Amino acid sequence: MKTVILAGGLGTRLKPLTQVIPKPLLPVGERSILEITVERLKSCTCRDIIMATNYKSHLFESYFGDGSRWGIKISYSKETMPLGTAGPLKLLKNEFKEPFLVINGDILTNLDFRKLKEYHMDNSADLTLVAKELKTPLHYGVVKSRGKSVLGLEEKPVIESEINAGIYFLSPSVIKFIPENKLYNMTDLIRRLIKERRKVVKYVLKDYWLDIGQIEDYRKAQTDIKKDYLK
């Protein structure tokens, strides 16, 4: 299956680390974030990868080349302006004849991408969004009230929510809803598809997942890789 890895972000929340190296190329253990993803994709028979790049794009090409080192094919799509998380797909509109995978380049996961593809196809979906359930402890007591009357207090509740995991499976037909040469995010595309009454479904990820957005996430990745969470 074809896969697009979105690797064009500036990684501003991980500065100063990303002033020299793009976030997806930062090391986690003995490999880069993106190399871990590439090897995971290969293990799931994703052997045709397009890296959508912008910031320091030459470093991705220097690191991965044509992918032959990993026994896969890697090509590159370079933005001339920031296009968000869906905009880069418009540049690739002639690349896809069948449903394809899109994944953010700063994610670590052991998701079986083959099962995601099967789920997308079985549901005849236009777009499948991978959701991850997170439990977030609130560090304050929550007041329950009606008008001025206090009915009770809930001490430091845990909020459970399903978040967008930054992994998608798309049918080629949805690319026509992405505008040309415009900053356009996956959230914009999903809202548009829902408005157009297209079939958007969710796939709940039960496996390991980490979005490396903050310094503390990067530190956690260094710990998790030692625990073999990504096997």
KAJOQUI-V435652 format. One line per field, one symbol per residue. ss: DSSP state (H for helix, E for strand, L for the rest). phi: phi as a letter, one per 30 degrees, with the letter a starting at -180 (. if undefined). burial: 1 if it has 9 or more other C-alpha atoms within 8 Angstrom, else 0. A space follows every 10 residues. Layout:
BEGIN
ss: ???
phi: ???
burial: ???
END
This chain:
BEGIN
ss: LEEEEEELLL LHHHLLHHHL LLHHHLEELL EEHHHHHHHH HHHLLLLEEE EEELLLHHHH HHHHLLLHHH LLEEEEEELL LLLLLLHHHH LLLLLLLLLE EEEELLEEEL LLHHHHHHHH HHLLLLEEEE EEEEEEELLL LEEEEELLEE EEEELLLEEE EEEEEEEEEE LHHHHHHLLL LLLLLHHHHH HHHHHLLLLE EEEEELLLEE ELLLHHHHHH HHHHHHLLLL L
phi: .dbccdbcdd iddcddeddc beedcddbic bdeddddedd dedciccbcc cdbadhdddd dddchciddc ibcbbbbcdc adcicceddd dcecdccbeb cbbddcccac edddddddde ddchddbccd cbdcccdcdb dcdcbbiddd clbcdhdccc accddibbbb dedddddcdd hbdbcddddd ddddddiddc bcbddcddab cdcbeddddd ddddddcidc d
burial: 1111111110 1001000100 1111110100 0111111011 1101011111 1111011001 1001111000 0111011010 0011111111 0110010011 1111111111 0000011011 0000111111 1110000100 1111100000 0001011000 0001111111 1101100110 0001110011 0111000011 1010100111 1110101100 1101100010 0
END
